[in-house]
C-alpha cells in the first residue's frame, strides 16, 4: 500500500471567525493507478479549542468525521482516525472527554483509476472551548488525486 | 565716578540675567504645557474586558468582547413561536402572558457546559417560580431526532420547565453563537441581562432576581 501525504490546494487555512478547524494546504496526491493508497488530510484545531474525537466519550457528543464524496474512478476505503486524548476542562473538572486539539491527521484509504481526480470530502466537527460550545459544522475539503 | 559706573553695570547685568531667566522659564513652561497637551491627545482609555454576564449598567463595557455579538440588553426580546418536543407550539408572547419574568436559555444536548448549568436551572426554577419566574429552554439540536434527545435528557435531569426546538429562527433573532447563552426578560418584555457561555450559579440567580425587578 502506498502512503502519501496528500493534501490539495490551499484552502481554509485562515480560519474565519468561528471557524475552529482549518484544513492545512495540500498538494495533489500522486498515487499508483489501481493500487491501494492512503491520502492524509491535515487539520489544525484553533488554539484554545477542542473538538470531539471520532470516538467521543459519551454517545450524545458529536464525533469528528470525514466523508469523501463518491467520484468516478475513485474507490474510497475506510478512514483511519487518530485516537483522541482524554482531557478534562474547566466545565468538567472530574470528567474526561476524548478530544482532538492542535494538529490532527486523518488517513483516507483510496484506490484510483489512472487520471486526475478532483473530488471533495466533508469534514464534520463540533468544537468547544473552556466555557462554551459551538454548533456542529460541515467543512468542505478539496481533494486532488493524480493516479499514474 | 568709576565706582558708580561699575555698580550701575553690575545692576544692569543682574537685571539682564533675571530677565533672561524669566523668559527662559516662561519658554520651558510653554514647551511642557504643549507636551502635556500632546500626551493628553494620545491617551488611550484602558477599560477592563466586559464580564460574561451583562446587564443594563455593564453592557457597554462588554461590547469589547467579540464573542458576545450584538447586545440584547435594554432591547425588546425577539418573539418566537416554536415546536415543543411533544409536538405542540409555544411562543414567547404566550409565556410572557403567564409569567412575570423569563429566562430564555439556549442550549443543546451536545453542549457539555450547557449540561453543567441545567441542574442549577432546575433548582432555581423551583425557587423563583412562586415569584413569577419561568425558564424556557431553546434547544439547538438538529432534526430529525431533536425532540427525542431533548425529552430523554430533560427527563434524566428532571428539567420540568418548558422546552422548544429551534428551527434556526430564534438563534438568529437573538444572535446567539455560543452555547449556553441566556437572556433574562423582565415584565415589560425587555432583556435586562444576558450571559454568554457557562457562568456561575450565583450569577444566574442574580440575573433572575434582576428580571423579577430586584437588584
Interface residues (C-beta under 8 A of the other chain):
Chain A: X17 X18 X60 X61 X62 X89 X91 X92 X97 X126 X128 X131 X132 X133 X134 X135 X136
Chain B: X52 X66 X67 X108 X109 X110 X111 X112 X113 X114 X116 X140 X142 X149 X153 X177 X178 X179 X180 X181 X196 X197 X198
